[in-house]
Amino acid sequence: MEILYEAEVRGTAVEDVVERRRAQTEPPINEFTVQLAFAVDERRERLDALLDDYAIDWSLERMPVVDRNILRMGAYELLWAEDIPDGVAISEAVAVARQLSTDESPSFINGLLSRLMENKAQLAP
């Protein structure tokens, strides 16, 4: 989440953020984190379209940057990460929102990802 957030806030490529983080000795960057950030970034256009379509009364641009990136990760895990159960993807996204975002964000993220999950058969790549 931090890599995606930093790339968006700085207006830079995810790859540049990863390279900078790898150049730092502390804290070490987890390879799963890198793979997830690249996978989400690769599908960002499709993810953003889905989030914009399924968000009720919210446009993607109105969402806080933190929430957008949590939702991108959660939606990616729901639709493309076959080794991650749907419930786990949603639970993890909600837990990250509890730690990093507003009081309203966990329920918003839960609701939006749940709508995606309900329509997963139609949305799956």
Chimera marker file (.cmm) of the C-alpha trace (Angstrom):
<marker_set name="trace">
<marker id="1" x="0.000" y="0.000" z="0.000" r="1" g="1" b="0" radius="0.5"/>
<marker id="2" x="2.822" y="2.365" z="0.858" r="1" g="1" b="0" radius="0.5"/>
<marker id="3" x="4.476" y="1.928" z="-2.534" r="1" g="1" b="0" radius="0.5"/>
<marker id="4" x="1.257" y="2.604" z="-4.426" r="1" g="1" b="0" radius="0.5"/>
<marker id="5" x="0.427" y="5.559" z="-2.195" r="1" g="1" b="0" radius="0.5"/>
<marker id="6" x="3.872" y="7.095" z="-2.550" r="1" g="1" b="0" radius="0.5"/>
<marker id="7" x="3.878" y="6.695" z="-6.319" r="1" g="1" b="0" radius="0.5"/>
<marker id="8" x="0.499" y="8.410" z="-6.619" r="1" g="1" b="0" radius="0.5"/>
<marker id="9" x="1.279" y="11.258" z="-4.229" r="1" g="1" b="0" radius="0.5"/>
<marker id="10" x="4.663" y="11.947" z="-5.822" r="1" g="1" b="0" radius="0.5"/>
<marker id="11" x="3.321" y="11.508" z="-9.339" r="1" g="1" b="0" radius="0.5"/>
<marker id="12" x="6.018" y="8.985" z="-10.120" r="1" g="1" b="0" radius="0.5"/>
<marker id="13" x="6.113" y="5.436" z="-11.438" r="1" g="1" b="0" radius="0.5"/>
<marker id="14" x="5.737" y="2.498" z="-9.080" r="1" g="1" b="0" radius="0.5"/>
<marker id="15" x="8.988" y="1.165" z="-10.505" r="1" g="1" b="0" radius="0.5"/>
<marker id="16" x="10.829" y="4.325" z="-9.390" r="1" g="1" b="0" radius="0.5"/>
<marker id="17" x="9.495" y="4.017" z="-5.848" r="1" g="1" b="0" radius="0.5"/>
<marker id="18" x="10.534" y="0.351" z="-5.711" r="1" g="1" b="0" radius="0.5"/>
<marker id="19" x="14.038" y="1.170" z="-6.976" r="1" g="1" b="0" radius="0.5"/>
<marker id="20" x="14.446" y="3.920" z="-4.386" r="1" g="1" b="0" radius="0.5"/>
<marker id="21" x="13.225" y="1.650" z="-1.600" r="1" g="1" b="0" radius="0.5"/>
<marker id="22" x="15.523" y="-1.168" z="-2.698" r="1" g="1" b="0" radius="0.5"/>
<marker id="23" x="18.454" y="1.255" z="-2.544" r="1" g="1" b="0" radius="0.5"/>
<marker id="24" x="17.682" y="1.912" z="1.127" r="1" g="1" b="0" radius="0.5"/>
<marker id="25" x="19.058" y="-0.643" z="3.539" r="1" g="1" b="0" radius="0.5"/>
<marker id="26" x="16.311" y="-0.227" z="6.142" r="1" g="1" b="0" radius="0.5"/>
<marker id="27" x="13.626" y="-1.344" z="6.229" r="1" g="1" b="0" radius="0.5"/>
<marker id="28" x="14.118" y="-4.129" z="3.698" r="1" g="1" b="0" radius="0.5"/>
<marker id="29" x="11.460" y="-4.403" z="1.032" r="1" g="1" b="0" radius="0.5"/>
<marker id="30" x="9.515" y="-7.640" z="0.839" r="1" g="1" b="0" radius="0.5"/>
<marker id="31" x="9.444" y="-9.281" z="-2.609" r="1" g="1" b="0" radius="0.5"/>
<marker id="32" x="5.735" y="-10.118" z="-2.280" r="1" g="1" b="0" radius="0.5"/>
<marker id="33" x="5.094" y="-6.411" z="-1.687" r="1" g="1" b="0" radius="0.5"/>
<marker id="34" x="6.970" y="-5.528" z="-4.866" r="1" g="1" b="0" radius="0.5"/>
<marker id="35" x="5.119" y="-8.128" z="-6.932" r="1" g="1" b="0" radius="0.5"/>
<marker id="36" x="1.751" y="-6.965" z="-5.596" r="1" g="1" b="0" radius="0.5"/>
<marker id="37" x="2.529" y="-3.295" z="-6.264" r="1" g="1" b="0" radius="0.5"/>
<marker id="38" x="3.597" y="-4.062" z="-9.849" r="1" g="1" b="0" radius="0.5"/>
<marker id="39" x="0.545" y="-6.259" z="-10.462" r="1" g="1" b="0" radius="0.5"/>
<marker id="40" x="-1.838" y="-3.602" z="-9.165" r="1" g="1" b="0" radius="0.5"/>
<marker id="41" x="-0.074" y="-0.902" z="-11.170" r="1" g="1" b="0" radius="0.5"/>
<marker id="42" x="-0.218" y="-3.026" z="-14.333" r="1" g="1" b="0" radius="0.5"/>
<marker id="43" x="-4.004" y="-3.325" z="-13.993" r="1" g="1" b="0" radius="0.5"/>
<marker id="44" x="-4.622" y="0.137" z="-12.573" r="1" g="1" b="0" radius="0.5"/>
<marker id="45" x="-6.734" y="1.418" z="-15.460" r="1" g="1" b="0" radius="0.5"/>
<marker id="46" x="-9.120" y="-1.559" z="-15.258" r="1" g="1" b="0" radius="0.5"/>
<marker id="47" x="-9.185" y="-1.449" z="-11.449" r="1" g="1" b="0" radius="0.5"/>
<marker id="48" x="-9.975" y="2.265" z="-11.439" r="1" g="1" b="0" radius="0.5"/>
<marker id="49" x="-12.792" y="1.779" z="-13.946" r="1" g="1" b="0" radius="0.5"/>
<marker id="50" x="-14.321" y="-0.976" z="-11.807" r="1" g="1" b="0" radius="0.5"/>
<marker id="51" x="-14.008" y="1.007" z="-8.596" r="1" g="1" b="0" radius="0.5"/>
<marker id="52" x="-15.533" y="4.051" z="-10.224" r="1" g="1" b="0" radius="0.5"/>
<marker id="53" x="-18.414" y="1.976" z="-11.622" r="1" g="1" b="0" radius="0.5"/>
<marker id="54" x="-19.187" y="0.128" z="-8.381" r="1" g="1" b="0" radius="0.5"/>
<marker id="55" x="-18.742" y="2.956" z="-5.886" r="1" g="1" b="0" radius="0.5"/>
<marker id="56" x="-22.137" y="4.291" z="-4.864" r="1" g="1" b="0" radius="0.5"/>
<marker id="57" x="-22.304" y="8.092" z="-4.791" r="1" g="1" b="0" radius="0.5"/>
<marker id="58" x="-18.503" y="8.412" z="-4.926" r="1" g="1" b="0" radius="0.5"/>
<marker id="59" x="-16.188" y="9.018" z="-7.833" r="1" g="1" b="0" radius="0.5"/>
<marker id="60" x="-12.662" y="7.684" z="-7.737" r="1" g="1" b="0" radius="0.5"/>
<marker id="61" x="-11.302" y="11.243" z="-7.675" r="1" g="1" b="0" radius="0.5"/>
<marker id="62" x="-13.282" y="12.082" z="-4.529" r="1" g="1" b="0" radius="0.5"/>
<marker id="63" x="-11.875" y="9.142" z="-2.575" r="1" g="1" b="0" radius="0.5"/>
<marker id="64" x="-8.891" y="9.754" z="-0.316" r="1" g="1" b="0" radius="0.5"/>
<marker id="65" x="-5.619" y="8.599" z="-1.890" r="1" g="1" b="0" radius="0.5"/>
<marker id="66" x="-5.179" y="6.015" z="0.871" r="1" g="1" b="0" radius="0.5"/>
<marker id="67" x="-8.619" y="4.528" z="0.230" r="1" g="1" b="0" radius="0.5"/>
<marker id="68" x="-8.099" y="4.425" z="-3.544" r="1" g="1" b="0" radius="0.5"/>
<marker id="69" x="-4.945" y="2.411" z="-3.127" r="1" g="1" b="0" radius="0.5"/>
<marker id="70" x="-6.396" y="0.078" z="-0.518" r="1" g="1" b="0" radius="0.5"/>
<marker id="71" x="-9.314" y="-0.539" z="-2.878" r="1" g="1" b="0" radius="0.5"/>
<marker id="72" x="-6.999" y="-1.143" z="-5.836" r="1" g="1" b="0" radius="0.5"/>
<marker id="73" x="-5.101" y="-3.769" z="-3.865" r="1" g="1" b="0" radius="0.5"/>
<marker id="74" x="-8.253" y="-5.412" z="-2.548" r="1" g="1" b="0" radius="0.5"/>
<marker id="75" x="-9.908" y="-5.463" z="-5.961" r="1" g="1" b="0" radius="0.5"/>
<marker id="76" x="-6.766" y="-6.887" z="-7.547" r="1" g="1" b="0" radius="0.5"/>
<marker id="77" x="-6.649" y="-9.667" z="-4.952" r="1" g="1" b="0" radius="0.5"/>
<marker id="78" x="-10.356" y="-10.412" z="-5.470" r="1" g="1" b="0" radius="0.5"/>
<marker id="79" x="-10.199" y="-10.589" z="-9.245" r="1" g="1" b="0" radius="0.5"/>
<marker id="80" x="-6.682" y="-11.756" z="-10.136" r="1" g="1" b="0" radius="0.5"/>
<marker id="81" x="-4.987" y="-13.357" z="-7.106" r="1" g="1" b="0" radius="0.5"/>
<marker id="82" x="-6.380" y="-16.885" z="-7.212" r="1" g="1" b="0" radius="0.5"/>
<marker id="83" x="-4.361" y="-17.964" z="-4.182" r="1" g="1" b="0" radius="0.5"/>
<marker id="84" x="-6.030" y="-15.396" z="-1.902" r="1" g="1" b="0" radius="0.5"/>
<marker id="85" x="-9.564" y="-16.241" z="-0.709" r="1" g="1" b="0" radius="0.5"/>
<marker id="86" x="-12.093" y="-13.483" z="-1.335" r="1" g="1" b="0" radius="0.5"/>
<marker id="87" x="-12.901" y="-13.063" z="2.350" r="1" g="1" b="0" radius="0.5"/>
<marker id="88" x="-9.238" y="-12.694" z="3.208" r="1" g="1" b="0" radius="0.5"/>
<marker id="89" x="-8.727" y="-10.047" z="0.519" r="1" g="1" b="0" radius="0.5"/>
<marker id="90" x="-11.626" y="-8.007" z="1.874" r="1" g="1" b="0" radius="0.5"/>
<marker id="91" x="-10.644" y="-8.502" z="5.524" r="1" g="1" b="0" radius="0.5"/>
<marker id="92" x="-7.072" y="-7.413" z="4.863" r="1" g="1" b="0" radius="0.5"/>
<marker id="93" x="-8.219" y="-4.308" z="2.985" r="1" g="1" b="0" radius="0.5"/>
<marker id="94" x="-10.574" y="-3.379" z="5.826" r="1" g="1" b="0" radius="0.5"/>
<marker id="95" x="-7.817" y="-3.930" z="8.405" r="1" g="1" b="0" radius="0.5"/>
<marker id="96" x="-5.431" y="-1.661" z="6.485" r="1" g="1" b="0" radius="0.5"/>
<marker id="97" x="-8.153" y="0.988" z="6.270" r="1" g="1" b="0" radius="0.5"/>
<marker id="98" x="-8.655" y="0.789" z="10.056" r="1" g="1" b="0" radius="0.5"/>
<marker id="99" x="-4.959" y="1.466" z="10.556" r="1" g="1" b="0" radius="0.5"/>
<marker id="100" x="-4.345" y="4.094" z="7.907" r="1" g="1" b="0" radius="0.5"/>
<marker id="101" x="-7.549" y="5.888" z="6.992" r="1" g="1" b="0" radius="0.5"/>
<marker id="102" x="-10.653" y="7.569" z="8.385" r="1" g="1" b="0" radius="0.5"/>
<marker id="103" x="-13.260" y="6.077" z="10.699" r="1" g="1" b="0" radius="0.5"/>
<marker id="104" x="-15.709" y="5.740" z="7.793" r="1" g="1" b="0" radius="0.5"/>
<marker id="105" x="-13.240" y="4.103" z="5.406" r="1" g="1" b="0" radius="0.5"/>
<marker id="106" x="-13.394" y="0.496" z="6.665" r="1" g="1" b="0" radius="0.5"/>
<marker id="107" x="-17.140" y="0.200" z="6.065" r="1" g="1" b="0" radius="0.5"/>
<marker id="108" x="-16.904" y="1.998" z="2.701" r="1" g="1" b="0" radius="0.5"/>
<marker id="109" x="-14.096" y="-0.307" z="1.565" r="1" g="1" b="0" radius="0.5"/>
<marker id="110" x="-15.908" y="-3.384" z="2.858" r="1" g="1" b="0" radius="0.5"/>
<marker id="111" x="-19.069" y="-2.430" z="0.983" r="1" g="1" b="0" radius="0.5"/>
<marker id="112" x="-17.360" y="-1.625" z="-2.313" r="1" g="1" b="0" radius="0.5"/>
<marker id="113" x="-15.186" y="-4.747" z="-2.325" r="1" g="1" b="0" radius="0.5"/>
<marker id="114" x="-18.209" y="-6.852" z="-1.344" r="1" g="1" b="0" radius="0.5"/>
<marker id="115" x="-20.096" y="-5.505" z="-4.376" r="1" g="1" b="0" radius="0.5"/>
<marker id="116" x="-17.155" y="-6.468" z="-6.576" r="1" g="1" b="0" radius="0.5"/>
<marker id="117" x="-17.077" y="-9.918" z="-4.998" r="1" g="1" b="0" radius="0.5"/>
<marker id="118" x="-20.811" y="-10.396" z="-5.643" r="1" g="1" b="0" radius="0.5"/>
<marker id="119" x="-20.229" y="-9.600" z="-9.323" r="1" g="1" b="0" radius="0.5"/>
<marker id="120" x="-16.907" y="-11.397" z="-9.597" r="1" g="1" b="0" radius="0.5"/>
<marker id="121" x="-18.163" y="-13.955" z="-12.146" r="1" g="1" b="0" radius="0.5"/>
<marker id="122" x="-19.000" y="-11.130" z="-14.547" r="1" g="1" b="0" radius="0.5"/>
<marker id="123" x="-15.844" y="-9.151" z="-13.794" r="1" g="1" b="0" radius="0.5"/>
<marker id="124" x="-13.217" y="-11.873" z="-13.666" r="1" g="1" b="0" radius="0.5"/>
<marker id="125" x="-10.578" y="-11.488" z="-16.357" r="1" g="1" b="0" radius="0.5"/>
<link id1="1" id2="2" r="1" g="1" b="0" radius="0.2"/>
<link id1="2" id2="3" r="1" g="1" b="0" radius="0.2"/>
<link id1="3" id2="4" r="1" g="1" b="0" radius="0.2"/>
<link id1="4" id2="5" r="1" g="1" b="0" radius="0.2"/>
<link id1="5" id2="6" r="1" g="1" b="0" radius="0.2"/>
<link id1="6" id2="7" r="1" g="1" b="0" radius="0.2"/>
<link id1="7" id2="8" r="1" g="1" b="0" radius="0.2"/>
<link id1="8" id2="9" r="1" g="1" b="0" radius="0.2"/>
<link id1="9" id2="10" r="1" g="1" b="0" radius="0.2"/>
<link id1="10" id2="11" r="1" g="1" b="0" radius="0.2"/>
<link id1="11" id2="12" r="1" g="1" b="0" radius="0.2"/>
<link id1="12" id2="13" r="1" g="1" b="0" radius="0.2"/>
<link id1="13" id2="14" r="1" g="1" b="0" radius="0.2"/>
<link id1="14" id2="15" r="1" g="1" b="0" radius="0.2"/>
<link id1="15" id2="16" r="1" g="1" b="0" radius="0.2"/>
<link id1="16" id2="17" r="1" g="1" b="0" radius="0.2"/>
<link id1="17" id2="18" r="1" g="1" b="0" radius="0.2"/>
<link id1="18" id2="19" r="1" g="1" b="0" radius="0.2"/>
<link id1="19" id2="20" r="1" g="1" b="0" radius="0.2"/>
<link id1="20" id2="21" r="1" g="1" b="0" radius="0.2"/>
<link id1="21" id2="22" r="1" g="1" b="0" radius="0.2"/>
<link id1="22" id2="23" r="1" g="1" b="0" radius="0.2"/>
<link id1="23" id2="24" r="1" g="1" b="0" radius="0.2"/>
<link id1="24" id2="25" r="1" g="1" b="0" radius="0.2"/>
<link id1="25" id2="26" r="1" g="1" b="0" radius="0.2"/>
<link id1="26" id2="27" r="1" g="1" b="0" radius="0.2"/>
<link id1="27" id2="28" r="1" g="1" b="0" radius="0.2"/>
<link id1="28" id2="29" r="1" g="1" b="0" radius="0.2"/>
<link id1="29" id2="30" r="1" g="1" b="0" radius="0.2"/>
<link id1="30" id2="31" r="1" g="1" b="0" radius="0.2"/>
<link id1="31" id2="32" r="1" g="1" b="0" radius="0.2"/>
<link id1="32" id2="33" r="1" g="1" b="0" radius="0.2"/>
<link id1="33" id2="34" r="1" g="1" b="0" radius="0.2"/>
<link id1="34" id2="35" r="1" g="1" b="0" radius="0.2"/>
<link id1="35" id2="36" r="1" g="1" b="0" radius="0.2"/>
<link id1="36" id2="37" r="1" g="1" b="0" radius="0.2"/>
<link id1="37" id2="38" r="1" g="1" b="0" radius="0.2"/>
<link id1="38" id2="39" r="1" g="1" b="0" radius="0.2"/>
<link id1="39" id2="40" r="1" g="1" b="0" radius="0.2"/>
<link id1="40" id2="41" r="1" g="1" b="0" radius="0.2"/>
<link id1="41" id2="42" r="1" g="1" b="0" radius="0.2"/>
<link id1="42" id2="43" r="1" g="1" b="0" radius="0.2"/>
<link id1="43" id2="44" r="1" g="1" b="0" radius="0.2"/>
<link id1="44" id2="45" r="1" g="1" b="0" radius="0.2"/>
<link id1="45" id2="46" r="1" g="1" b="0" radius="0.2"/>
<link id1="46" id2="47" r="1" g="1" b="0" radius="0.2"/>
<link id1="47" id2="48" r="1" g="1" b="0" radius="0.2"/>
<link id1="48" id2="49" r="1" g="1" b="0" radius="0.2"/>
<link id1="49" id2="50" r="1" g="1" b="0" radius="0.2"/>
<link id1="50" id2="51" r="1" g="1" b="0" radius="0.2"/>
<link id1="51" id2="52" r="1" g="1" b="0" radius="0.2"/>
<link id1="52" id2="53" r="1" g="1" b="0" radius="0.2"/>
<link id1="53" id2="54" r="1" g="1" b="0" radius="0.2"/>
<link id1="54" id2="55" r="1" g="1" b="0" radius="0.2"/>
<link id1="55" id2="56" r="1" g="1" b="0" radius="0.2"/>
<link id1="56" id2="57" r="1" g="1" b="0" radius="0.2"/>
<link id1="57" id2="58" r="1" g="1" b="0" radius="0.2"/>
<link id1="58" id2="59" r="1" g="1" b="0" radius="0.2"/>
<link id1="59" id2="60" r="1" g="1" b="0" radius="0.2"/>
<link id1="60" id2="61" r="1" g="1" b="0" radius="0.2"/>
<link id1="61" id2="62" r="1" g="1" b="0" radius="0.2"/>
<link id1="62" id2="63" r="1" g="1" b="0" radius="0.2"/>
<link id1="63" id2="64" r="1" g="1" b="0" radius="0.2"/>
<link id1="64" id2="65" r="1" g="1" b="0" radius="0.2"/>
<link id1="65" id2="66" r="1" g="1" b="0" radius="0.2"/>
<link id1="66" id2="67" r="1" g="1" b="0" radius="0.2"/>
<link id1="67" id2="68" r="1" g="1" b="0" radius="0.2"/>
<link id1="68" id2="69" r="1" g="1" b="0" radius="0.2"/>
<link id1="69" id2="70" r="1" g="1" b="0" radius="0.2"/>
<link id1="70" id2="71" r="1" g="1" b="0" radius="0.2"/>
<link id1="71" id2="72" r="1" g="1" b="0" radius="0.2"/>
<link id1="72" id2="73" r="1" g="1" b="0" radius="0.2"/>
<link id1="73" id2="74" r="1" g="1" b="0" radius="0.2"/>
<link id1="74" id2="75" r="1" g="1" b="0" radius="0.2"/>
<link id1="75" id2="76" r="1" g="1" b="0" radius="0.2"/>
<link id1="76" id2="77" r="1" g="1" b="0" radius="0.2"/>
<link id1="77" id2="78" r="1" g="1" b="0" radius="0.2"/>
<link id1="78" id2="79" r="1" g="1" b="0" radius="0.2"/>
<link id1="79" id2="80" r="1" g="1" b="0" radius="0.2"/>
<link id1="80" id2="81" r="1" g="1" b="0" radius="0.2"/>
<link id1="81" id2="82" r="1" g="1" b="0" radius="0.2"/>
<link id1="82" id2="83" r="1" g="1" b="0" radius="0.2"/>
<link id1="83" id2="84" r="1" g="1" b="0" radius="0.2"/>
<link id1="84" id2="85" r="1" g="1" b="0" radius="0.2"/>
<link id1="85" id2="86" r="1" g="1" b="0" radius="0.2"/>
<link id1="86" id2="87" r="1" g="1" b="0" radius="0.2"/>
<link id1="87" id2="88" r="1" g="1" b="0" radius="0.2"/>
<link id1="88" id2="89" r="1" g="1" b="0" radius="0.2"/>
<link id1="89" id2="90" r="1" g="1" b="0" radius="0.2"/>
<link id1="90" id2="91" r="1" g="1" b="0" radius="0.2"/>
<link id1="91" id2="92" r="1" g="1" b="0" radius="0.2"/>
<link id1="92" id2="93" r="1" g="1" b="0" radius="0.2"/>
<link id1="93" id2="94" r="1" g="1" b="0" radius="0.2"/>
<link id1="94" id2="95" r="1" g="1" b="0" radius="0.2"/>
<link id1="95" id2="96" r="1" g="1" b="0" radius="0.2"/>
<link id1="96" id2="97" r="1" g="1" b="0" radius="0.2"/>
<link id1="97" id2="98" r="1" g="1" b="0" radius="0.2"/>
<link id1="98" id2="99" r="1" g="1" b="0" radius="0.2"/>
<link id1="99" id2="100" r="1" g="1" b="0" radius="0.2"/>
<link id1="100" id2="101" r="1" g="1" b="0" radius="0.2"/>
<link id1="101" id2="102" r="1" g="1" b="0" radius="0.2"/>
<link id1="102" id2="103" r="1" g="1" b="0" radius="0.2"/>
<link id1="103" id2="104" r="1" g="1" b="0" radius="0.2"/>
<link id1="104" id2="105" r="1" g="1" b="0" radius="0.2"/>
<link id1="105" id2="106" r="1" g="1" b="0" radius="0.2"/>
<link id1="106" id2="107" r="1" g="1" b="0" radius="0.2"/>
<link id1="107" id2="108" r="1" g="1" b="0" radius="0.2"/>
<link id1="108" id2="109" r="1" g="1" b="0" radius="0.2"/>
<link id1="109" id2="110" r="1" g="1" b="0" radius="0.2"/>
<link id1="110" id2="111" r="1" g="1" b="0" radius="0.2"/>
<link id1="111" id2="112" r="1" g="1" b="0" radius="0.2"/>
<link id1="112" id2="113" r="1" g="1" b="0" radius="0.2"/>
<link id1="113" id2="114" r="1" g="1" b="0" radius="0.2"/>
<link id1="114" id2="115" r="1" g="1" b="0" radius="0.2"/>
<link id1="115" id2="116" r="1" g="1" b="0" radius="0.2"/>
<link id1="116" id2="117" r="1" g="1" b="0" radius="0.2"/>
<link id1="117" id2="118" r="1" g="1" b="0" radius="0.2"/>
<link id1="118" id2="119" r="1" g="1" b="0" radius="0.2"/>
<link id1="119" id2="120" r="1" g="1" b="0" radius="0.2"/>
<link id1="120" id2="121" r="1" g="1" b="0" radius="0.2"/>
<link id1="121" id2="122" r="1" g="1" b="0" radius="0.2"/>
<link id1="122" id2="123" r="1" g="1" b="0" radius="0.2"/>
<link id1="123" id2="124" r="1" g="1" b="0" radius="0.2"/>
<link id1="124" id2="125" r="1" g="1" b="0" radius="0.2"/>
</marker_set>
